[in-house]
Amino acid sequence: MEIALKIVLILFSIGLILVVLLQRGKSAGLSGAISGGAEHLFGKTKARGMDLFLQRATIVLAVGFFVLSLVVAYVVQN
């Protein structure tokens, strides 16, 4: 049981890393301020669905990672 939980925890951590790396970075710096203003003015609908999916996947994987970490810590301790 302990090994299975650790494997699932590793899968959650790899999934969380991949989802975070796939997300689009927030506009930062001077070039981001210029292009970010244009995106707000003209709208940014191209990748909106994918961004929303990645945000939700990040939340689910982060909560799962946190809960699994607590469970694995409890199982290992006992």
N, C-alpha and C positions, 0 to 999 in steps of 0.2 A: 504494500500500500504506500509506504514511504517513497519508494522508487517511482511509482506511478505518479504520485503527486509532484515529485521533483521534475519529472519529464514534462508534465502539463505546465508547470511553472516556467520551465525553459521555453516551451512553445509560446506561452503568453508573452514572455519577455522579448523573444525574437519578433513576434507579431507586432508588439508595441513599438519596437525600434523601427521596423519596416514602415509601419503606418505613419509614424512621426516624420521619417525621412521622406516619405512620399508627399507630405503636405507642402503646399505652396508657402513660401516665406512671406512674412508681413513686409510691406513696403517700408524700407528704412533708409535713412540718409536723404541727401538732397535729390538724387535721381528718383527715389521712391516717392518723395513729396510731390514732384512734378508729375510723374506718371500716375500716382495715386489719385491726384485731383482729377485727371482726365477720366480715370476709371469710374469715379463717383459721378461725374457729369454725364458721361455717355452710357454708363451701365456696364456691368461685367457679368454677362450671362453665360459665357462659354463654358467655364469649368465650375459653375456654381453647384451643380448636382454632385459632382465628384468631391468637391470641397466639403459639402455637407455630409456625405457618406464617410469621408475620412475623419471628420470631427467626431461623428457618432461612434465610429469604430475605435477611435482613440479613447473615448470615454469608457466604452465597454471593456476594452482591453486593460485600461488602467485600473478600473474597479476590480476586474477579475484578478489582475496581478496582485493588487493589494490584499484581497481576500485570500487568495492562494498562499501568499507569503505568510499571513497569519496562521493559516491552517497547517502549513508545512512546519512552521516554527513550533506550533503546539504538538504536532505529531512527533517531531524529532525530540522534543523535550521529554515526552512521556514514554 
